[in-house]
Amino acid sequence: MNRLHTLLAASVLALSAQAYTAEPATELTVATPSVSTAPLKANSLENTVEWGFFTRDNFYGDGDVQISGLGSQGTSEAGYLVTMNNVLKGAKIAGVRIPIYDEKVITACKVNIYSSDVKRLLASQTVDVSKLVGASYNDVVFDTPFLLEDDIVVSYAVTTEGFTDAAKFPIYFDSRTKVEGGMYVISGQSVVDKGMEYGALIMKLCLSDLDMPDYNVVFNPGSGYTQKASSATFNLTLESNSAKAVQNIDYTLSVAGGEPVEYHANVNIKAGFNYTATIPVTFTTPAESGTYDVVLTVTKVNGVENSANISTTCSYNNLKRLIPRNVVMEEFTGTGCGFCTRGMAGMEKCRAKYGDRFVGIAYHLYGNGTDPMTPTAYPDLGWAGAPSCFLDRNGKQADPYYGTKQTGIIDDIEACMLVPPLVEVNADATLTEDFTRVKVNATVQALVEGTYNLDFILLADGLTGPKFIQHNYYSMYTADQLNITEEDPLFQYISGSIFGSSSCKPIYNDVAIAATYKYGSPTGGSLTLGEDETGTANATLRIPIGEDLLNAIRNAGYDLYAAVIALNPDGTVSNAVRVKVQKPSDGIADINADNEAYETARYTLDGRRLSRPMPGVNILHMSDGSSRKVIVE
């Protein structure tokens, strides 16, 4: 699914990760109204200048635009922070332009102006809902223009009735524009800033009595990671609040307190407020590790002096070398959870895309006492519902299919991969001759000096059995209702598909069956390492002895994996590795000698794991350790 509604209220936002007790998020599909052109301004707003974070003329048909709200009829209110500067101060808000989806569902609408802490209401303008027009901006003219003197928050509140998307999600925001104060969610005394997490509210102020300079251009702050004594390039954003269009700039750049160096760059920025452009900025990094600053100053615009002579500081973390990050997803799931098939589909999607760079760990902790895969040792990460997950233990609970922004978990994985790890982790794992334990050896090389805690977790693939029965609420839905295609791993759980019954028997993968934890506390040990120093650690993990789980592990041919996780001092994941557990040279055949071999996993020729038969050549891994090649018509 390309994009879904983001829920506006914080309490409703949490339900995307607790969908077992809420409506399935898949019911919240995005409608696509026809593209509209920007309407003419009201006569009294004709000579005003627009201010807003969303600078494009149309919002329908824009892939970055999303709709938000309570998820039900009622009053939704959102606003943004307007920070005073020498350009805005003294101007007046003559009115606002608010986007309306469907005017027929709106019973009340109001524009509010608050103090910057949203504790005092400074002005309010009631909107005549009978004059609202859907699929368009609507101009609201203030009875009395509001004088800009201090920082304020401007919002609009919409009260709706009905059960359509327009009634449940009447507020628009731009998911591409991430800015602090860009989208305040206002509900009674509760005010939450979602500007950096979700994007900026789509609403425009119409300003009069404005003295805008010809050129007012600054760099927005940036940050990131670099490698010592090398060339680094970052795409940095320029923001212009200028009466004239910008074709080029001159700027200076200083690295780690060094002498400023002058540069010239061509850009294309329209005249007006909050227009932006992105340019590549290249510099040579320091030879020492650590954090350092890069200071940028726009000195000239179109060859003349820039009125905003403001320096911008960007902060970077300099590492010995940059290496790829493997991402850890730890999922809260269970056979008694009807929506957890969605989490299984999300895990499968990530593993198919990233292979062993995706370290997926499924903890079967949600249960009704019947889940045979419930582990006895696991970390306590504070899950609040199922299905849910944490990525790299960042403290932010996510839906393992939809992700944190309802746009898909892949987006969250990609964001994690942008952060370089501080250590490199390698490991090997071996099953003992008696098939009762797995010995894991880990090697950790530090790119940054520090103490790193280690977790060792044993995973099993291909688990099935008489008691491995999954509740499945997605058997009530069709592909059209969920807006998914046959290629989506969730497809296998819908009505009419291979596992499309309310109680089904899928193949379970990435199941945590043992870990170096005791009563929720880690026992994997730690390594204190200097920069570029290497340390080793090991652990022995016991195969569970519970009859149902042990039989499933045996029947899957001991298809086991070991995950080694290195944790930063703050408890977040620095890096991790997932490796195949090597079996003894013989013994598997004897264990399965009395059982007829059956399929435990299915792959394409290029190694991608399949959840169901797909046209073409499929490689089957059997329970006796053998492989078979079949052609699916």
C-alpha positions as CSV (number, residue, x, y, z in Angstrom):
1,M,0.0,0.0,0.0
2,N,1.5,3.3,-1.1
3,R,0.2,5.4,1.7
4,L,-2.4,5.3,4.5
5,H,-4.0,7.8,6.8
6,T,-1.9,8.9,9.7
7,L,-4.1,9.2,12.8
8,L,-4.2,12.6,14.4
9,A,-5.0,12.0,18.1
10,A,-2.1,10.6,20.1
11,S,-4.3,7.9,21.7
12,V,-5.5,6.8,18.2
13,L,-1.9,6.9,16.9
14,A,-1.0,4.3,19.5
15,L,-3.6,1.9,18.2
16,S,-1.8,1.4,14.9
17,A,0.6,-0.7,17.0
18,Q,-2.1,-2.3,19.0
19,A,-4.4,-3.3,16.2
20,Y,-5.5,-6.4,18.0
21,T,-7.8,-4.3,20.1
22,A,-8.8,-1.8,17.5
23,E,-10.2,-1.6,14.0
24,P,-7.7,-2.9,11.4
25,A,-5.6,-0.1,10.0
26,T,-6.2,-1.6,6.6
27,E,-9.8,-0.1,6.6
28,L,-8.2,3.4,6.6
29,T,-7.6,3.6,2.9
30,V,-6.7,6.8,1.0
31,A,-9.3,8.3,-1.3
32,T,-8.0,10.1,-4.4
33,P,-10.2,13.0,-5.4
34,S,-9.8,14.7,-8.7
35,V,-7.0,17.3,-9.0
36,S,-8.2,20.8,-8.6
37,T,-6.7,24.1,-9.5
38,A,-6.1,26.7,-6.9
39,P,-9.1,29.0,-6.6
40,L,-8.9,32.8,-6.9
41,K,-8.4,34.6,-3.7
42,A,-11.3,36.5,-2.0
43,N,-11.3,40.1,-3.2
44,S,-10.1,41.3,0.2
45,L,-7.1,39.0,0.0
46,E,-6.0,39.8,-3.5
47,N,-3.0,41.9,-2.5
48,T,-1.7,39.7,0.3
49,V,1.4,37.5,0.4
50,E,1.1,33.8,1.3
51,W,3.0,32.3,4.2
52,G,3.0,28.6,4.9
53,F,5.2,25.4,5.0
54,F,3.3,23.9,2.0
55,T,4.2,26.2,-1.0
56,R,2.7,24.2,-3.9
57,D,-0.6,25.5,-5.4
58,N,-2.4,22.1,-5.4
59,F,-2.7,19.5,-2.8
60,Y,-4.8,16.8,-4.4
61,G,-2.9,14.3,-6.5
62,D,0.3,15.0,-4.6
63,G,1.9,11.8,-3.4
64,D,3.4,13.6,-0.4
65,V,0.1,14.8,0.9
66,Q,-1.7,12.8,3.5
67,I,-5.0,13.2,5.4
68,S,-5.3,12.9,9.1
69,G,-7.8,13.0,11.9
70,L,-9.4,11.2,14.8
71,G,-10.3,8.2,12.7
72,S,-14.0,8.9,13.5
73,Q,-16.4,11.8,13.1
74,G,-15.9,14.6,15.6
75,T,-13.7,17.7,15.9
76,S,-10.1,17.6,14.7
77,E,-7.8,20.5,15.2
78,A,-4.2,21.1,14.0
79,G,-2.0,24.1,13.7
80,Y,1.5,25.3,13.2
81,L,4.0,27.7,14.9
82,V,4.7,31.0,13.3
83,T,8.0,32.4,14.6
84,M,8.5,36.1,14.4
85,N,11.5,37.7,12.6
86,N,12.3,41.0,11.1
87,V,10.3,40.2,8.0
88,L,7.1,39.0,9.6
89,K,6.9,41.3,12.6
90,G,4.5,44.2,12.0
91,A,2.6,42.4,9.2
92,K,-1.0,41.4,9.6
93,I,-2.9,38.2,9.0
94,A,-5.7,39.3,6.8
95,G,-7.0,35.7,6.4
96,V,-6.1,32.1,5.8
97,R,-6.5,29.5,3.1
98,I,-7.5,26.1,4.4
99,P,-7.9,22.9,2.3
100,I,-11.2,21.2,2.3
101,Y,-11.8,17.6,1.2
102,D,-15.6,17.3,1.3
103,E,-17.7,20.2,2.5
104,K,-20.8,18.0,2.8
105,V,-19.5,16.3,6.0
106,I,-18.5,19.5,7.8
107,T,-20.8,20.8,10.5
108,A,-18.5,23.5,12.0
109,C,-15.2,25.1,11.2
110,K,-13.1,27.7,13.0
111,V,-9.7,29.3,12.6
112,N,-7.9,30.0,15.9
113,I,-4.8,32.0,16.8
114,Y,-3.1,31.0,20.1
115,S,-0.1,32.2,22.1
116,S,3.1,30.2,21.2
117,D,2.5,27.8,24.2
118,V,-1.1,27.2,23.0
119,K,-2.4,28.2,26.4
120,R,-4.1,31.5,25.5
121,L,-6.6,32.0,22.7
122,L,-5.8,35.4,21.1
123,A,-8.3,35.5,18.2
124,S,-10.8,33.3,16.5
125,Q,-12.8,33.4,13.3
126,T,-15.9,31.3,12.7
127,V,-16.3,30.0,9.2
128,D,-19.6,29.8,7.4
129,V,-19.7,26.1,6.4
130,S,-22.4,26.7,3.9
131,K,-19.9,28.5,1.7
132,L,-17.1,25.9,1.9
133,V,-16.1,24.2,-1.3
134,G,-14.6,20.7,-1.4
135,A,-11.5,19.6,-3.4
136,S,-10.1,23.1,-3.1
137,Y,-8.5,25.7,-0.9
138,N,-11.0,27.9,0.9
139,D,-10.3,31.5,1.7
140,V,-11.3,32.7,5.2
141,V,-11.2,36.5,5.6
142,F,-10.7,37.8,9.1
143,D,-13.2,40.3,10.4
144,T,-10.2,42.1,12.0
145,P,-6.7,41.5,10.7
146,F,-4.3,40.1,13.3
147,L,-1.1,42.0,14.0
148,L,2.0,39.9,14.2
149,E,4.1,40.9,17.2
150,D,5.2,37.6,18.9
151,D,5.4,34.0,18.1
152,I,1.9,32.4,17.7
153,V,0.2,29.2,16.7
154,V,-2.4,29.3,14.0
155,S,-4.8,26.4,13.7
156,Y,-8.1,25.3,12.1
157,A,-10.6,23.0,13.7
158,V,-13.1,21.0,11.7
159,T,-16.1,19.2,13.1
160,T,-17.5,16.4,10.9
161,E,-20.3,13.9,10.8
162,G,-20.5,10.6,9.0
163,F,-18.2,7.6,8.3
164,T,-16.4,8.5,5.1
165,D,-12.7,9.3,4.8
166,A,-13.5,13.0,4.6
167,A,-15.4,12.7,7.9
168,K,-12.7,10.7,9.7
169,F,-9.6,12.4,8.3
170,P,-10.3,16.1,7.4
171,I,-6.9,17.6,8.1
172,Y,-4.2,17.7,5.5
173,F,-0.4,17.6,6.0
174,D,2.7,17.4,3.8
175,S,4.8,14.3,4.7
176,R,7.8,15.6,2.7
177,T,8.2,18.8,4.7
178,K,9.5,17.9,8.2
179,V,9.9,20.9,10.5
180,E,9.6,21.5,14.2
181,G,6.3,23.2,15.0
182,G,5.0,22.3,11.5
183,M,2.0,20.4,12.8
184,Y,0.6,20.8,16.3
185,V,-2.1,18.3,17.2
186,I,-4.5,20.1,19.6
187,S,-7.0,18.3,21.7
188,G,-8.3,20.1,24.8
189,Q,-5.3,20.8,27.0
190,S,-3.1,18.3,25.1
191,V,-0.8,19.7,22.4
192,V,1.7,17.5,20.6
193,D,4.2,18.6,17.9
194,K,4.1,16.1,15.1
195,G,6.0,18.3,12.6
196,M,9.2,16.4,12.6
197,E,7.5,13.0,12.7
198,Y,4.7,13.4,10.2
199,G,5.2,16.6,8.3
200,A,3.8,20.1,8.1
201,L,0.2,21.2,8.1
202,I,-1.2,22.4,4.8
203,M,-2.6,25.9,5.5
204,K,-1.6,29.2,4.2
205,L,-1.7,32.6,5.9
206,C,-2.5,35.6,3.8
207,L,-0.4,38.6,5.0
208,S,-0.8,42.3,4.5
209,D,1.3,45.3,5.4
210,L,4.4,43.2,4.8
211,D,7.9,44.7,4.2
212,M,9.6,41.7,2.5
213,P,13.3,42.2,1.5
214,D,14.4,41.4,-2.0
215,Y,16.6,38.6,-0.8
216,N,16.5,36.7,2.5
217,V,18.2,33.3,2.1
218,V,19.6,31.0,4.7
219,F,20.8,27.4,5.0
220,N,18.7,25.1,7.2
221,P,20.7,23.1,9.8
222,G,21.9,19.6,8.9
223,S,23.6,16.7,10.5
224,G,25.0,13.3,9.7
225,Y,28.0,10.9,9.8
226,T,31.3,11.2,8.0
227,Q,34.5,9.2,7.5
228,K,37.8,10.6,8.8
229,A,40.0,12.5,6.3
230,S,37.8,12.1,3.3
231,S,35.5,14.0,1.1
232,A,31.8,14.3,2.2
233,T,28.8,15.6,0.3
234,F,25.5,16.4,1.8
235,N,22.4,17.8,0.2
236,L,21.5,20.8,2.3
237,T,18.3,22.9,2.1
238,L,18.2,26.6,1.4
239,E,15.2,28.5,2.7
240,S,14.2,31.7,1.0
241,N,11.8,34.4,2.2
242,S,12.4,36.9,-0.6
243,A,10.4,39.3,-2.7
244,K,12.3,38.2,-5.8
245,A,13.2,34.9,-7.3
246,V,16.6,33.4,-6.6
247,Q,18.9,32.1,-9.4
248,N,22.2,31.8,-7.6
249,I,24.0,32.3,-4.3
250,D,27.5,32.8,-2.9
251,Y,28.2,31.3,0.4
252,T,31.1,30.6,2.8
253,L,31.9,27.3,4.5
254,S,34.0,26.6,7.6
255,V,34.9,23.1,8.8
256,A,35.7,22.4,12.5
257,G,36.6,26.1,13.1
258,G,38.8,26.4,10.0
259,E,39.0,29.4,7.7
260,P,35.8,30.1,5.7
261,V,36.0,29.1,2.0
262,E,33.9,30.8,-0.6
263,Y,31.6,28.9,-3.0
264,H,29.1,29.7,-5.7
265,A,25.9,27.7,-6.6
266,N,23.1,28.0,-9.0
267,V,19.6,27.5,-7.6
268,N,16.0,28.0,-8.7
269,I,13.8,29.4,-5.9
270,K,10.5,31.2,-6.4
271,A,9.7,34.5,-4.8
272,G,7.7,34.3,-1.6
273,F,7.7,32.8,1.9
274,N,9.2,29.4,2.8
275,Y,10.3,28.4,-0.6
276,T,13.2,26.0,-0.6
277,A,15.9,24.4,-2.8
278,T,18.4,21.7,-2.1
279,I,22.1,21.9,-3.2
280,P,25.0,19.5,-2.7
281,V,27.6,20.8,-0.3
282,T,31.1,19.1,-0.3
283,F,33.9,19.5,2.2
284,T,36.9,17.6,3.5
285,T,36.4,16.0,6.9
286,P,38.8,16.3,9.9
287,A,41.5,13.7,10.4
288,E,40.3,13.1,14.0
289,S,37.3,11.1,15.2
290,G,34.5,12.9,17.1
291,T,31.8,15.5,16.6
292,Y,32.5,18.7,14.7
293,D,30.6,21.6,13.2
294,V,30.3,23.0,9.6
295,V,29.3,26.6,9.5
296,L,27.6,28.0,6.4
297,T,26.7,31.6,5.6
298,V,24.9,32.9,2.4
299,T,26.7,36.2,1.6
300,K,25.2,37.1,-1.8
301,V,22.0,36.4,-3.7
302,N,21.9,37.0,-7.5
303,G,25.2,38.9,-7.0
304,V,23.8,41.4,-4.4
305,E,24.1,41.4,-0.7
306,N,21.9,39.0,1.2
307,S,19.8,40.7,3.9
308,A,19.8,37.6,6.1
309,N,23.4,37.6,7.1
310,I,22.9,34.6,9.3
311,S,25.3,31.7,9.8
312,T,23.9,28.1,10.1
313,T,25.7,25.4,12.0
314,C,25.5,21.8,10.9
315,S,26.8,19.0,13.2
316,Y,28.5,15.9,12.1
317,N,29.9,12.7,13.7
318,N,33.3,11.7,12.3
319,L,34.0,7.9,12.3
320,K,37.1,5.9,11.4
321,R,35.1,4.3,8.6
322,L,31.5,4.0,7.4
323,I,30.0,0.5,7.2
324,P,26.5,-0.7,6.4
325,R,24.1,-1.2,9.2
326,N,22.0,-4.4,9.8
327,V,18.6,-3.5,11.2
328,V,17.1,-5.4,14.1
329,M,13.3,-5.8,14.3
330,E,12.0,-7.4,17.5
331,E,8.3,-8.2,17.1
332,F,5.7,-8.9,19.7
333,T,3.3,-11.5,18.3
334,G,1.5,-14.7,19.2
335,T,-0.8,-17.4,17.8
336,G,-3.8,-16.1,19.8
337,C,-3.5,-12.6,18.1
338,G,-5.8,-12.4,15.1
339,F,-4.1,-9.4,13.6
340,C,-0.6,-10.8,14.1
341,T,-0.7,-12.3,10.6
342,R,-0.1,-8.7,9.5
343,G,3.1,-8.7,11.6
344,M,4.2,-12.0,10.1
345,A,3.6,-10.5,6.6
346,G,5.7,-7.4,7.5
347,M,8.6,-9.6,8.8
348,E,8.4,-11.6,5.6
349,K,8.4,-8.5,3.4
350,C,11.5,-7.1,5.1
351,R,13.4,-10.4,5.0
352,A,12.7,-10.8,1.3
353,K,14.0,-7.3,0.6
354,Y,17.1,-7.2,2.8
355,G,18.1,-10.9,3.4
356,D,20.5,-11.2,6.3
357,R,20.8,-7.5,6.7
358,F,17.4,-7.7,8.2
359,V,17.6,-9.3,11.7
360,G,14.0,-10.3,12.4
361,I,13.2,-11.7,15.8
362,A,9.6,-12.8,16.6
363,Y,8.8,-13.1,20.3
364,H,5.6,-15.2,20.8
365,L,4.6,-13.4,24.0
366,Y,1.0,-12.5,23.2
367,G,-0.9,-15.6,24.1
368,N,-3.8,-17.3,25.6
369,G,-1.7,-20.1,27.1
370,T,-1.7,-22.2,23.9
371,D,1.2,-20.8,21.9
372,P,3.8,-23.5,21.7
373,M,6.5,-21.0,20.7
374,T,6.4,-18.8,23.8
375,P,10.0,-18.3,24.8
376,T,11.2,-18.5,28.4
377,A,14.1,-16.0,28.0
378,Y,13.7,-12.7,26.2
379,P,14.3,-8.9,26.6
380,D,11.6,-6.8,28.2
381,L,11.2,-4.0,25.6
382,G,7.9,-2.6,26.8
383,W,5.6,-3.7,24.1
384,A,2.1,-2.2,24.5
385,G,0.1,-4.3,22.1
386,A,0.3,-6.9,19.3
387,P,1.4,-6.9,16.6
388,S,4.0,-4.4,17.3
389,C,7.8,-4.1,17.1
390,F,10.9,-2.0,18.0
391,L,13.5,-1.3,15.4
392,D,17.1,-1.2,16.8
393,R,15.6,-0.7,20.3
394,N,15.1,2.9,19.5
395,G,12.3,3.2,22.1
396,K,9.7,3.9,19.4
397,Q,7.0,1.3,19.0
398,A,6.0,0.6,15.4
399,D,3.5,-1.5,13.5
400,P,5.6,-4.3,11.9
401,Y,3.7,-4.0,8.6
402,Y,2.5,-0.3,8.4
403,G,5.5,1.2,10.3
404,T,5.4,4.4,12.3
405,K,3.8,6.6,9.7
406,Q,1.4,4.1,8.1
407,T,3.4,4.2,4.9
408,G,5.0,0.8,5.3
409,I,7.6,-0.7,7.6
410,I,10.2,-0.6,4.7
411,D,10.3,3.2,5.1
412,D,11.3,2.8,8.8
413,I,13.9,0.2,7.9
414,E,15.4,2.5,5.3
415,A,15.6,5.3,7.8
416,C,17.4,3.0,10.3
417,M,19.9,2.0,7.6
418,L,20.9,5.6,7.1
419,V,22.5,5.7,10.6
420,P,26.0,4.1,10.4
421,P,26.8,1.6,13.2
422,L,29.5,2.2,15.7
423,V,30.7,-1.4,15.6
424,E,31.2,-4.2,13.1
425,V,29.8,-7.6,14.3
426,N,30.7,-11.0,12.9
427,A,29.7,-14.4,14.2
428,D,29.6,-18.1,13.6
429,A,27.3,-20.7,15.3
430,T,27.4,-24.5,15.5
431,L,24.9,-27.1,16.7
432,T,26.4,-29.6,19.1
433,E,26.7,-33.3,18.2
434,D,23.8,-34.2,20.5
435,F,21.5,-31.5,19.0
436,T,20.8,-29.9,22.4
437,R,22.8,-26.7,22.2
438,V,24.1,-24.0,19.9
439,K,27.5,-22.5,20.5
440,V,27.9,-19.0,19.2
441,N,31.2,-17.1,18.8
442,A,31.1,-13.4,18.1
443,T,33.8,-10.9,17.0
444,V,33.1,-7.1,17.6
445,Q,35.3,-4.4,16.2
446,A,34.7,-0.9,17.5
447,L,34.7,2.1,15.2
448,V,34.2,4.4,18.3
449,E,35.6,3.8,21.7
450,G,33.1,2.5,24.2
451,T,31.5,-0.3,26.1
452,Y,29.1,-2.5,24.2
453,N,26.7,-5.0,25.7
454,L,25.9,-8.2,23.8
455,D,22.8,-10.2,23.3
456,F,22.7,-13.7,21.8
457,I,19.4,-14.9,20.5
458,L,18.6,-18.2,18.8
459,L,16.0,-18.3,16.0
460,A,14.1,-21.1,14.3
461,D,12.5,-21.2,10.8
462,G,10.0,-23.5,9.2
463,L,8.0,-24.3,12.4
464,T,4.7,-26.1,12.0
465,G,2.8,-28.7,13.9
466,P,-0.6,-29.8,15.2
467,K,-0.7,-27.1,17.8
468,F,0.8,-24.3,15.7
469,I,-2.6,-22.8,14.9
470,Q,-2.8,-19.1,14.1
471,H,-5.8,-16.9,14.7
472,N,-6.4,-14.8,11.6
473,Y,-8.8,-11.9,11.3
474,Y,-7.6,-11.1,7.8
475,S,-9.6,-14.0,6.5
476,M,-12.6,-11.6,6.6
477,Y,-11.1,-9.3,4.0
478,T,-10.4,-9.3,0.3
479,A,-7.5,-7.9,-1.6
480,D,-9.6,-5.0,-2.8
481,Q,-10.6,-4.1,0.7
482,L,-7.0,-4.0,1.9
483,N,-5.7,-2.5,-1.3
484,I,-3.0,-5.1,-1.7
485,T,-1.8,-7.3,-4.6
486,E,-0.9,-11.0,-4.8
487,E,2.8,-10.1,-4.4
488,D,2.1,-8.7,-0.9
489,P,2.9,-11.3,1.9
490,L,-0.4,-10.3,3.6
491,F,-2.3,-11.7,0.6
492,Q,-1.8,-15.3,1.8
493,Y,-3.9,-14.6,4.8
494,I,-7.0,-13.0,3.2
495,S,-10.2,-14.7,2.2
496,G,-9.7,-17.5,-0.4
497,S,-5.9,-17.6,-0.1
498,I,-3.7,-20.4,1.1
499,F,-4.0,-19.4,4.8
500,G,-7.3,-17.5,4.4
501,S,-9.2,-19.1,7.3
502,S,-9.9,-17.8,10.8
503,S,-7.7,-20.5,12.2
504,C,-4.8,-21.4,9.9
505,K,-1.5,-23.2,10.0
506,P,1.2,-21.1,8.4
507,I,4.9,-21.7,8.5
508,Y,6.6,-19.7,11.3
509,N,9.9,-18.1,10.7
510,D,12.3,-15.9,12.8
511,V,10.9,-17.4,16.0
512,A,13.0,-16.6,19.1
513,I,13.5,-19.9,20.9
514,A,16.4,-19.1,23.3
515,A,18.3,-16.0,24.4
516,T,20.9,-14.8,26.9
517,Y,18.3,-13.3,29.2
518,K,17.1,-14.2,32.6
519,Y,14.0,-12.7,34.1
520,G,14.2,-10.0,31.4
521,S,17.7,-9.0,32.3
522,P,20.7,-9.6,29.8
523,T,23.3,-12.1,30.5
524,G,25.3,-11.9,27.3
525,G,28.2,-9.9,28.8
526,S,29.9,-6.7,27.5
527,L,33.1,-5.6,25.7
528,T,35.0,-2.4,26.4
529,L,36.9,-1.5,23.3
530,G,39.1,1.3,22.0
531,E,38.7,2.7,18.5
532,D,39.5,0.0,16.0
533,E,40.0,-2.5,18.8
534,T,38.5,-6.0,18.3
535,G,37.0,-8.2,21.1
536,T,35.4,-11.6,21.2
537,A,32.6,-13.1,23.1
538,N,30.7,-16.4,23.1
539,A,27.5,-18.0,24.4
540,T,25.8,-21.3,24.5
541,L,22.1,-21.4,23.9
542,R,20.0,-24.5,24.7
543,I,17.4,-25.9,22.4
544,P,14.0,-25.9,24.2
545,I,12.9,-29.2,25.5
546,G,9.1,-28.6,25.3
547,E,7.7,-31.5,23.2
548,D,5.6,-29.5,20.7
549,L,8.4,-26.9,20.0
550,L,11.2,-29.5,20.0
551,N,9.3,-31.7,17.5
552,A,8.7,-28.7,15.3
553,I,12.4,-27.8,15.4
554,R,13.3,-31.4,14.6
555,N,10.8,-31.6,11.7
556,A,12.1,-28.4,10.3
557,G,15.6,-30.0,10.1
558,Y,17.0,-27.8,12.7
559,D,16.8,-24.7,10.4
560,L,18.3,-22.4,13.0
561,Y,19.9,-19.0,13.0
562,A,21.9,-17.1,15.6
563,A,21.5,-13.3,16.1
564,V,24.2,-11.4,17.9
565,I,23.3,-7.8,18.9
566,A,25.8,-5.2,20.1
567,L,24.1,-2.5,22.1
568,N,25.3,1.1,22.6
569,P,25.7,2.4,26.2
570,D,22.2,4.0,25.9
571,G,20.6,0.6,25.1
572,T,20.0,1.2,21.4
573,V,21.4,-1.3,18.8
574,S,24.8,-0.3,17.4
575,N,24.9,-3.2,15.0
576,A,23.9,-6.9,14.7
577,V,24.5,-10.0,12.6
578,R,22.3,-13.0,11.7
579,V,24.1,-16.2,10.8
580,K,23.0,-19.7,9.8
581,V,23.7,-22.3,12.5
582,Q,25.9,-25.0,11.1
583,K,24.7,-28.6,11.8
584,P,27.0,-31.6,12.6
585,S,28.1,-33.5,9.5
586,D,25.6,-36.3,10.1
587,G,22.6,-37.0,12.4
588,I,19.8,-35.0,10.7
589,A,18.9,-37.9,8.4
590,D,18.7,-40.3,11.4
591,I,16.5,-37.9,13.3
592,N,14.0,-37.7,10.4
593,A,14.4,-41.3,9.2
594,D,10.9,-42.4,10.3
595,N,9.2,-39.3,9.0
596,E,8.2,-38.5,5.5
597,A,10.0,-35.5,4.3
598,Y,7.9,-32.4,3.7
599,E,8.5,-28.8,2.6
600,T,9.8,-26.4,5.3
601,A,10.8,-23.4,3.1
602,R,10.5,-22.3,-0.5
603,Y,12.8,-20.0,-2.5
604,T,13.3,-18.5,-6.0
605,L,16.3,-19.3,-8.0
606,D,18.0,-16.1,-6.9
607,G,17.5,-17.0,-3.2
608,R,14.4,-14.9,-2.3
609,R,12.2,-16.7,0.2
610,L,8.6,-17.3,-0.9
611,S,5.5,-17.6,1.3
612,R,3.6,-19.5,-1.3
613,P,4.1,-21.2,-4.7
614,M,4.9,-18.7,-7.4
615,P,5.0,-19.2,-11.2
616,G,8.4,-20.3,-12.4
617,V,11.1,-22.5,-10.8
618,N,10.7,-22.9,-7.0
619,I,13.4,-24.4,-4.8
620,L,12.0,-26.5,-2.0
621,H,13.9,-27.1,1.3
622,M,12.6,-30.3,2.8
623,S,12.4,-31.5,6.5
624,D,15.1,-34.1,5.9
625,G,17.6,-31.5,4.8
626,S,17.3,-32.2,1.1
627,S,16.3,-29.7,-1.6
628,R,14.0,-30.1,-4.6
629,K,13.4,-28.1,-7.7
630,V,9.8,-27.8,-9.0
631,I,8.2,-25.8,-11.8
632,V,5.0,-24.0,-10.9
633,E,2.7,-23.2,-13.8
